[in-house]
């Protein structure tokens, strides 16, 4: 078709009929309706498909040929068309002014937590990474921080809700628009009841007043009411207003579950011994100043017991092992868990690879973990694992106790308070600072012989710390 048009145009045929005839000859049978008409110096061929028209502009002789289709809509159709505008509702943070504070990742073994408390109120100003809420988990308390500086617009979750990582907690506005300050109140907002129209004055007048029957007044003797009579078998219970009901924290529930599982799973048995603390306390008093000056940390008694426990675990590796189904897993490393009591509950941070630590490194790590545990900044990874636990109840004044195993470990060492008692030394009765120590172990795995040898090794090392230097 293009070749025919070019030959006609080259021959000087300027009549519009040439183009019109050519198009009618090439029109396929059964095609859609097509109209050709001349306008100015070009021929317009219109082909209709529904509400859309395709225009082909064909210039006359001497003009540039262009067969590029143009999809346009005629003006007559556009006048009768009602354009529908489709819109989509975007969130208020599409402009970058509003941000959401969400629950952060809480650890590999933790899937959810409880929204314990809000540290801020709606309308309060917060800075970047400033805590606005606290999440209680089975092991630690985690802060929900503000992603941007701004004003808290509203809280999405409520205190006591169970939340997962990624759950929205609060909406924060950078500009402060839409944020209203909410005064603290202990009263919960009551549900709005549907409003009912008040009766008019005429309706009130039409209703007859209810008749009140008058009864003769009966005079009663004045005086205090008699006390309620209780049967002899009825128990005397304290009044309910003198009791307080507080829900358990997730940490406390987790501790209770693990301790009960320990009782139900392990064959618990405890053996005892006593330790003369004279030499260890003398060593501490002689070198505490030089130790603190060089290492920047105080020399305590806990490092001596940690080093003694490491030596005992290496000589009795079964105490450092654990039962796994029908197998026994022996550990060639020593991770000592140190039980730390906090206001929110008991946590057990771990000294990793304690067998490679010296006295100074043990003291530094214990102080660091204890500080994190008390201020709530300790992480899950710092408490995971552990092959053996030491619990020092002596700091609270405990004289003797039977500690319970921290699952899945197989034994735990209990330390107690130091008490000056009369002891026989060299045939003479002299006062000595003595401490009772206890080892609770899983009797399914550890026999009494190994348990006694283990506790005896701790006694020997603590009473004569030179054994650690000579490895005897």
C-alpha positions in Angstrom: 0.0 0.0 0.0 2.8 2.4 0.8 4.4 1.7 -2.6 1.2 2.6 -4.4 0.9 5.8 -2.5 4.5 6.8 -3.2 4.0 6.2 -6.9 0.8 8.2 -7.1 2.4 11.1 -5.2 5.5 11.1 -7.4 3.3 11.3 -10.6 1.9 14.6 -9.4 -1.6 13.4 -8.6 -2.8 15.9 -6.1 -6.4 14.9 -6.0 -7.7 13.6 -2.7 -9.6 11.0 -4.6 -6.4 9.0 -5.3 -5.9 8.5 -1.6 -9.6 7.8 -1.0 -9.8 5.2 -3.7 -6.6 3.5 -2.5 -8.0 3.2 1.0 -11.3 1.8 -0.2 -9.6 -0.8 -2.4 -7.4 -1.9 0.5 -10.3 -2.0 3.0 -10.6 -5.6 4.3 -13.9 -7.3 4.4 -15.6 -7.4 7.8 -13.5 -4.6 9.3 -14.9 -2.0 11.6 -16.6 1.1 10.3 -14.1 3.5 8.7 -14.7 7.1 7.3 -12.3 9.1 5.3 -12.6 12.9 4.8 -10.3 15.7 3.7 -9.4 18.5 6.0 -7.0 21.2 4.8 -3.9 19.5 3.3 -4.4 16.0 4.8 -6.8 13.2 4.7 -8.1 11.8 8.0 -9.2 8.2 8.3 -11.3 7.5 11.3 -11.7 3.9 12.6 -14.0 3.4 15.5 -13.8 0.8 18.2 -16.4 1.5 20.9 -15.6 4.7 22.6 -12.1 5.1 21.2 -11.2 6.4 17.7 -8.0 5.8 15.7 -7.0 8.6 13.4 -4.6 8.2 10.5 -3.4 11.6 9.1 -2.4 11.3 5.4 -0.9 14.4 3.8 -1.5 15.4 0.2 1.2 15.4 -2.5 4.2 17.4 -1.5 3.6 16.8 2.2 5.5 14.4 4.5 3.9 11.0 4.8 3.3 9.7 8.3 1.3 6.6 9.1 1.8 6.7 12.8 -1.6 6.1 14.4 -2.9 8.5 17.0 -5.3 7.3 19.6 -7.6 10.2 20.5 -11.1 10.7 21.6 -13.4 13.1 19.7 -14.5 16.2 21.4 -18.1 15.2 21.0 -17.5 12.0 23.0 -15.5 13.8 25.7 -18.4 16.2 26.3 -20.7 13.4 27.2 -18.3 11.4 29.3 -18.3 11.7 33.0 -14.7 11.1 34.3 -14.5 9.1 37.5 -11.6 9.8 39.8 -10.4 6.8 41.7 -8.7 7.5 44.9 -6.9 5.4 47.5 -6.7 6.2 51.2 -3.1 6.5 52.3 -1.9 6.2 55.8 -1.2 9.4 57.7 2.5 8.7 57.6 2.7 9.0 53.8 4.0 12.6 54.1 6.8 11.6 56.5 5.4 13.4 59.5 4.0 10.4 61.4 6.0 7.4 62.6 5.1 4.3 64.4 6.9 2.8 67.4 6.9 -1.0 67.2 8.0 -3.8 69.4 11.6 -4.7 68.6 13.1 -8.1 68.1 13.3 -9.8 71.5 15.6 -12.8 71.0 15.7 -16.1 69.2 13.8 -18.0 71.9 11.2 -15.3 72.7 8.1 -14.9 70.5 6.0 -12.5 72.5 5.9 -10.4 75.6 3.5 -8.4 77.8 3.2 -4.6 77.6 4.1 -3.9 81.2 3.9 -0.1 81.4 4.1 3.1 79.4 6.9 5.5 80.3 5.3 8.4 78.5 1.8 9.8 77.9 0.0 11.0 74.8 1.1 14.6 74.1 4.6 14.1 75.7 7.7 15.1 73.8 10.2 12.3 73.0 13.6 12.3 71.5 15.2 9.7 69.1 15.7 6.3 70.8 14.0 7.5 74.0 12.1 4.7 75.7 8.3 5.1 75.7 7.2 1.7 76.9 8.5 -1.5 78.5 7.9 -5.1 77.4 8.2 -7.9 79.9 9.4 -11.2 78.6 10.1 -14.6 80.1 13.7 -13.5 80.8 14.3 -9.8 80.5 12.6 -6.4 80.2 12.9 -4.8 76.8 12.3 -1.1 76.0 10.3 0.2 73.1 12.1 3.3 71.8 10.9 6.2 69.7 12.1 6.0 66.0 12.1 9.8 65.6 11.9 12.9 67.7 8.4 14.3 68.1 5.2 14.2 70.1 3.3 11.1 71.0 0.0 11.2 69.1 -1.7 8.2 70.6 -1.1 4.7 72.0 -2.2 1.8 69.8 -1.8 -1.0 72.4 -2.8 -1.1 76.0 -1.0 -2.1 79.2 -1.3 -5.8 79.8 -1.6 -6.7 76.1 0.4 -9.6 74.7 2.6 -8.2 71.9 4.9 -9.7 69.3 7.9 -8.2 67.5 6.6 -5.7 65.0 3.4 -4.9 66.9 2.5 -1.2 66.8 2.6 0.4 70.2 2.4 4.2 69.6 2.1 6.8 66.8 4.5 9.7 67.0 4.1 13.0 65.1 7.2 15.0 64.2 5.3 18.2 64.0 3.0 17.4 66.9 -0.2 17.8 64.9 -3.2 15.9 66.2 -1.5 15.0 69.5 -3.5 15.8 72.6 -2.1 15.7 76.1 -3.9 13.2 78.3 -3.9 13.8 82.0 -3.2 10.8 84.1 -6.3 9.2 85.5 -7.1 6.0 87.2 -10.6 5.9 86.0 -11.3 4.1 82.7 -13.6 5.9 80.2 -17.1 4.5 80.3 -18.8 3.3 77.1 -21.0 5.9 75.5 -24.7 5.0 75.8 -27.0 6.0 73.0 -28.7 9.4 73.7 -32.4 9.3 74.3 -34.6 12.4 73.8 -35.7 14.0 77.0 -39.5 14.0 77.6 -41.3 17.3 77.0 -43.1 19.2 79.7 -46.5 18.1 78.3 -45.6 14.4 78.4 -44.5 14.8 82.0 -47.8 16.4 82.9 -49.9 13.7 81.1 -48.2 10.9 83.2 -50.1 10.4 86.4 -48.1 10.6 89.6 -47.7 7.2 91.3 -49.7 6.8 94.4 -47.7 6.4 97.6 -49.2 4.2 100.2 -48.7 5.5 103.7 -47.9 3.1 106.4 -47.8 3.9 110.1 -44.3 4.6 111.2 -42.8 2.0 113.4 -40.4 3.2 116.1 -37.3 1.2 116.5 -35.1 1.4 119.6 -31.9 3.2 118.9 -28.6 1.5 119.5 -25.7 -0.3 117.6 -26.7 -3.3 115.5 -26.0 -6.6 117.1 -22.8 -8.4 115.7 -23.5 -11.2 113.2 -23.7 -14.6 114.7 -21.1 -17.2 113.5 -21.5 -20.8 113.8 -18.9 -22.7 115.7 -17.6 -24.5 112.6 -17.5 -21.5 110.3 -13.9 -20.3 109.7 -13.0 -16.7 110.5 -11.6 -15.3 107.2 -9.8 -11.9 107.0 -11.8 -9.1 105.3 -11.2 -8.9 101.5 -10.4 -5.2 101.7 -7.1 -6.0 103.5 -5.9 -8.2 100.6 -4.2 -7.1 97.3 -4.3 -9.1 94.1 -1.4 -8.4 91.7 -0.9 -10.4 88.4 2.4 -12.3 88.1 5.1 -10.9 85.8 6.2 -12.9 82.9 9.6 -13.3 84.4 8.2 -14.7 87.7 5.9 -17.1 85.8 8.8 -18.3 83.7 11.0 -18.8 86.8 8.2 -20.8 88.5 7.7 -23.0 85.4 11.4 -23.8 85.1 11.8 -24.6 88.8 8.8 -26.9 88.8 10.0 -28.6 85.6 13.3 -29.1 87.4 11.6 -30.8 90.3 9.5 -33.0 88.0 12.4 -34.0 85.7 15.6 -34.3 87.8 16.4 -36.8 90.6 17.5 -34.0 92.9 20.0 -34.8 95.7 22.1 -32.4 97.8 25.4 -33.0 99.5 27.1 -30.5 102.0 30.5 -29.5 103.2 32.0 -26.7 105.1 34.9 -24.4 104.1 37.4 -22.6 106.3 37.7 -19.1 104.7 40.8 -18.0 106.6 43.3 -18.2 103.8 41.1 -16.8 101.0 40.1 -13.9 103.2 43.7 -13.3 104.2 44.8 -13.3 100.5 42.0 -10.9 99.7 42.9 -8.4 102.5 46.6 -8.5 101.6 46.3 -7.8 97.9 42.9 -6.0 97.5 44.5 -2.5 97.2 47.2 -3.5 94.7 44.5 -5.6 92.8 42.1 -2.6 92.6 44.9 -0.2 91.6 46.1 -2.4 88.7 42.8 -3.9 87.4 40.3 -1.2 88.4 38.0 -3.6 90.2 37.7 -4.9 93.7 38.9 -8.4 94.6 35.9 -10.4 95.9 35.4 -13.9 97.2 33.2 -14.9 94.2 36.2 -15.1 91.9 37.9 -17.6 94.2 34.9 -19.8 94.1 34.5 -19.5 90.4 38.2 -20.6 89.9 37.6 -23.4 92.4 34.5 -24.6 90.5 36.4 -24.6 87.2 39.1 -26.8 88.7 36.5 -29.2 90.2 34.6 -29.4 86.9 37.8 -30.2 85.0 38.6 -33.0 87.5 34.9 -34.3 87.5 33.7 -33.7 83.9 30.5 -35.6 84.6 29.2 -32.7 86.6 29.7 -30.5 83.6 27.8 -32.9 81.4 24.0 -33.2 80.6 21.5 -35.9 79.6 20.1 -35.6 76.1 17.6 -38.4 75.5 19.5 -41.6 75.8 22.9 -39.9 75.4 25.3 -38.0 77.7 26.8 -34.8 76.3 30.2 -33.9 77.7 31.3 -30.3 77.4 35.0 -29.5 76.9 34.4 -25.9 77.9 33.1 -24.3 81.1 30.4 -21.6 81.1 29.6 -20.6 84.6 26.2 -19.1 85.3 26.0 -16.6 88.2 22.6 -16.3 89.9 21.7 -12.6 90.4 18.7 -11.5 92.4 17.0 -8.4 91.0 13.9 -6.5 92.1 12.0 -8.0 89.2 13.2 -11.6 89.7 16.1 -14.0 89.5 18.3 -13.8 86.4 21.3 -16.0 85.6 24.0 -14.3 83.3 26.8 -16.5 82.0 30.6 -16.2 82.1 31.6 -17.5 78.7 34.7 -19.7 78.5 35.5 -19.1 82.2 38.3 -21.7 82.1 40.4 -19.1 80.2 39.8 -16.2 82.6 42.0 -15.1 85.5 40.8 -13.6 88.7 40.7 -10.0 87.4 38.7 -11.0 84.3 36.2 -13.0 86.4 35.6 -10.0 88.7 35.2 -7.6 85.9 32.7 -9.8 84.0 30.7 -10.5 87.2 30.4 -6.8 88.0 29.5 -5.9 84.4 26.7 -8.6 84.2 25.4 -7.8 87.7 25.1 -4.1 86.8 23.2 -4.9 83.6 20.9 -7.3 85.4 20.0 -4.7 88.1 19.3 -1.9 85.6 17.4 -4.2 83.2 19.7 -3.8 80.3 21.0 -7.4 80.1 20.3 -9.2 76.9 19.0 -12.7 76.1 22.3 -13.8 74.7 24.1 -13.0 77.9 21.9 -15.4 79.8 21.6 -18.2 77.3 23.4 -21.4 77.9 25.6 -22.2 80.8 27.0 -25.5 82.0 27.1 -25.0 85.8 25.6 -22.5 88.2 26.8 -20.8 91.3 24.3 -19.2 93.7 25.5 -17.0 96.6 22.7 -16.9 99.1 25.2 -15.8 101.8 25.0 -12.1 100.6 21.4 -12.2 102.0 22.4 -14.0 105.3 21.5 -17.5 104.4 23.2 -20.0 106.7 22.2 -23.3 104.9 20.0 -24.1 101.9 19.4 -26.7 99.2 19.6 -24.9 95.8 17.6 -26.2 92.9 19.1 -27.0 89.5 18.8 -24.5 86.7 17.6 -26.6 83.7 19.1 -28.1 81.5 22.2 -28.1 83.7 23.0 -31.1 85.9 24.3 -29.4 89.1 24.4 -26.1 91.1 26.7 -24.9 93.9 25.2 -23.0 96.8 27.3 -20.6 98.8 26.2 -19.3 102.2 27.1 -16.7 104.9 30.5 -16.7 106.6 30.1 -17.3 110.4 32.9 -17.4 113.0 32.7 -20.7 114.7 35.0 -22.6 117.1 37.0 -25.2 115.2 39.8 -27.6 116.2 43.1 -26.6 114.5 46.3 -28.5 115.6 44.6 -29.8 118.7 43.5 -26.4 119.8 40.0 -24.8 119.6 40.2 -21.5 117.7 37.6 -19.3 116.1 37.5 -19.7 112.3 35.4 -18.0 109.6 33.4 -20.9 108.2 31.0 -21.3 105.3 28.6 -24.1 104.5 28.6 -25.1 100.8 26.0 -27.3 99.1 25.9 -29.1 95.8 22.5 -30.1 94.4 23.0 -32.5 91.5 21.0 -34.8 89.1 21.3 -38.2 90.6 20.3 -39.8 87.3 23.7 -38.7 85.9 26.0 -38.0 88.8 26.7 -40.5 91.5 27.3 -39.6 95.1 31.0 -40.4 94.8 31.5 -37.8 92.0 29.4 -35.3 93.9 31.4 -35.6 97.1 34.7 -35.5 95.2 33.6 -32.4 93.4 32.6 -30.6 96.6 35.8 -31.7 98.3 37.9 -30.2 95.5 36.2 -26.9 96.0 36.9 -27.0 99.7 40.6 -27.8 99.1 41.1 -25.0 96.6 39.3 -22.3 98.6 41.2 -23.3 101.8 44.5 -23.3 100.0 44.4 -21.1 96.9 48.1 -22.0 96.1 46.7 -25.3 94.6 45.5 -23.3 91.6 49.0 -22.1 91.0 50.6 -25.5 91.2 47.6 -27.4 89.7 47.6 -30.0 92.6 
